[in-house]
Amino acid sequence: MSNRAVLEVIALDERDAVAAQAGGADRLELVTDMAADGLTPSLTGFAAIRAAVDIPLRVMLRLHDGFGAGDSGKLDALVARASELREAGADEFVLGFLTPHGDPDLVAVERLIAVLDGCRWTFHRAIDRAADRDALRKQLADLPGLDTYLTAGAATGVDDGLAVLKAEAARAGEPGYEPQILVGGGLRLDHLPELRAAGLTAFHIGGAARPHGWTSPVTAAAVRTWREALDA
């Protein structure tokens, strides 16, 4: 079995997607509006990216900034969008919501995954804002399709989350710790040796794939630098 590390890249449009695949990305996270930390793309945006590349796409499910699902009307709108994306062919997703007290919002999460029809999905960096990471993992453990946690180990980023990431990697296979850890959030190339040595095998980049900032596109060269570092 291959021990190749997974490299996931944020793509805002088909230009990003093509460059990321050319650079060696294994998977894309599709979002729009990074000023709001990534929101759900349009159906036309999804379709354009799906037509442009042949690697897996994970589609963000979030219609407004923050880690709360919003009121019932906002949740209804998000469930409807998720259903439309599923009908359009989306088959992997990214989501995650917390209550005001920092617990997983099971009502919102369960309503969404009910329309995803068993598709695989990532619980995103809401885990880094949770009141109790371990409790959150155990509350979500039996939900169908959950196979990944996107996390920096800390709300402030990988620099502050290294110890948590390594401790959680050491618990792989325990109840609640079966999903893969996808490291992202202030991730730098110099973090990779320590993370790889701890057994972490999946990595997520956004700004690092854009040498000139978020107003510029992904470049294949930037993604290739990460691919080569992971393969070294």
C-alpha positions in Angstrom: 0.0 0.0 0.0 1.3 3.5 -0.9 2.6 5.7 2.0 2.2 8.8 -0.1 1.0 11.7 2.0 -2.2 13.5 1.0 -1.9 17.1 -0.1 -5.2 19.0 -0.2 -5.2 22.5 -1.7 -7.9 25.2 -1.5 -9.3 26.1 -4.9 -11.5 29.1 -5.6 -12.0 28.5 -9.3 -11.0 26.3 -12.2 -7.7 28.1 -12.7 -6.7 27.3 -9.1 -7.9 23.7 -9.6 -5.9 23.1 -12.8 -2.7 24.6 -11.3 -3.1 22.6 -8.0 -3.6 19.3 -9.9 -0.6 20.1 -12.1 1.5 20.7 -9.0 0.7 17.4 -7.5 -2.4 18.0 -5.3 -4.3 14.9 -4.4 -7.5 16.6 -3.5 -9.1 20.1 -3.6 -11.2 21.9 -1.1 -13.7 24.1 -3.0 -14.7 27.4 -1.4 -15.5 30.9 -2.3 -15.0 34.2 -0.3 -11.9 33.6 1.7 -12.5 37.0 3.4 -15.1 35.0 5.3 -12.7 32.0 5.8 -14.3 30.1 2.9 -18.0 29.7 2.0 -20.0 27.3 -0.2 -19.2 27.7 -3.9 -22.0 28.2 -6.5 -23.3 25.3 -8.5 -21.8 26.8 -11.6 -18.5 27.2 -9.8 -18.5 23.6 -8.7 -19.4 22.4 -12.2 -16.6 24.4 -13.8 -14.0 22.9 -11.5 -15.4 19.4 -11.8 -15.1 19.7 -15.6 -11.5 21.0 -15.3 -9.8 18.4 -13.1 -10.2 14.7 -12.3 -8.9 14.6 -8.7 -11.4 14.4 -5.7 -13.2 17.6 -4.7 -14.4 18.4 -1.2 -17.0 21.1 -1.2 -17.4 23.5 1.7 -20.9 23.7 3.3 -21.1 27.1 5.0 -23.1 30.2 3.9 -21.7 32.8 6.4 -18.6 33.5 8.4 -18.1 31.8 11.7 -18.6 28.4 13.2 -22.3 28.6 14.0 -25.0 27.2 11.7 -27.2 30.3 12.2 -31.0 30.3 12.7 -33.4 27.8 11.3 -33.8 29.7 8.1 -30.1 29.8 7.5 -29.8 26.1 8.2 -32.7 25.4 5.8 -30.9 27.3 3.1 -27.7 25.4 3.7 -29.4 22.1 3.6 -31.0 23.0 0.3 -27.7 24.1 -1.1 -26.1 20.8 0.0 -28.9 18.9 -1.7 -28.4 20.8 -4.9 -24.7 20.2 -4.9 -25.2 16.5 -4.3 -27.6 16.3 -7.2 -25.1 18.2 -9.3 -22.5 15.4 -8.7 -20.6 16.6 -5.6 -19.7 13.5 -3.6 -17.3 14.8 -0.9 -17.9 17.7 1.5 -16.5 19.8 4.3 -18.6 21.1 7.2 -18.6 21.7 11.0 -20.7 23.7 13.4 -20.5 24.5 17.1 -23.1 25.7 19.6 -22.5 29.0 21.4 -21.0 26.9 24.2 -18.4 25.3 22.0 -20.1 21.9 21.7 -20.7 20.2 18.3 -24.0 21.4 16.9 -25.4 17.9 16.2 -28.7 19.2 14.9 -27.0 21.1 12.1 -24.5 18.4 11.3 -27.0 15.6 11.3 -29.4 17.6 9.1 -26.7 18.1 6.5 -25.3 14.6 6.4 -28.9 13.3 6.0 -28.9 14.8 2.5 -25.3 13.8 1.7 -26.4 10.2 1.3 -23.4 8.6 2.9 -20.8 10.8 1.1 -17.4 11.2 2.8 -16.9 14.5 4.6 -14.4 16.5 6.7 -15.2 18.2 10.0 -13.2 21.4 9.6 -11.4 23.7 11.9 -14.4 24.2 14.1 -12.7 21.5 16.2 -10.0 24.0 17.0 -12.7 26.2 18.7 -14.4 23.4 20.5 -14.8 23.5 24.3 -13.5 19.9 24.5 -11.9 18.3 21.5 -12.0 14.8 22.8 -15.7 15.0 23.7 -16.4 16.4 20.3 -14.7 13.5 18.6 -16.6 11.0 20.6 -19.9 12.7 20.0 -19.3 12.6 16.2 -17.7 9.2 16.1 -20.7 7.3 14.8 -21.8 9.7 12.1 -21.8 8.2 8.6 -19.2 9.5 6.2 -16.9 11.3 8.6 -13.4 10.3 7.6 -11.3 13.5 8.3 -10.7 16.3 10.8 -9.1 19.4 9.4 -7.2 20.9 12.3 -4.2 23.0 13.3 -4.3 21.6 16.8 -5.1 25.1 18.1 -7.3 28.1 17.0 -4.2 30.2 16.6 -2.5 27.8 14.1 -0.1 24.9 13.8 2.7 26.7 15.7 0.6 26.5 18.9 -1.0 23.2 18.0 1.9 20.9 17.4 1.7 19.1 20.7 -2.0 18.5 20.3 -1.6 17.2 16.8 1.1 14.8 17.8 -0.9 13.6 20.8 -4.0 13.0 18.7 -1.9 11.2 16.0 -0.7 8.9 18.7 -4.3 7.9 19.5 -5.2 6.9 16.0 -7.6 4.0 16.0 -9.1 4.8 19.4 -12.9 5.5 19.5 -13.3 9.0 18.0 -9.8 9.0 16.6 -10.4 6.8 13.5 -10.8 9.7 11.0 -7.6 10.9 9.4 -6.0 14.1 10.7 -5.6 16.7 7.9 -3.2 19.3 9.2 -4.0 22.9 8.1 -4.0 26.4 9.4 -0.8 28.3 9.4 1.0 25.2 8.2 4.6 25.8 6.9 7.1 23.7 5.2 9.4 23.7 8.2 6.6 22.0 10.2 6.6 18.9 8.0 9.5 16.9 9.4 8.1 17.0 12.9 4.6 16.2 11.8 5.7 13.4 9.5 7.8 11.9 12.2 4.8 11.9 14.5 2.9 9.8 11.9 0.7 12.5 10.3 0.0 11.8 6.7 -2.4 14.5 5.3 -1.8 18.2 4.8 -3.9 21.2 3.7 -2.7 24.4 2.2 -4.4 27.6 1.0 -2.3 30.8 1.1 0.9 28.7 0.8 -0.2 27.7 -2.7 -0.4 31.4 -3.7 3.0 33.0 -3.6 1.5 36.5 -4.1 -1.3 36.3 -1.7 -5.0 35.5 -1.7 -5.7 38.0 -4.5 -3.5 35.9 -6.8 -4.1 32.4 -8.1 -2.6 29.1 -7.0 0.6 28.3 -8.9 1.7 24.8 -9.9 5.2 25.6 -8.8 4.1 26.5 -5.3 2.1 23.3 -5.0 5.0 21.2 -6.4 7.3 22.6 -3.7 4.9 21.0 -1.1 4.5 17.8 -3.1 8.3 17.4 -3.3 8.7 18.1 0.4 6.1 15.5 1.3 7.6 12.9 -1.0 11.2 13.5 0.1 
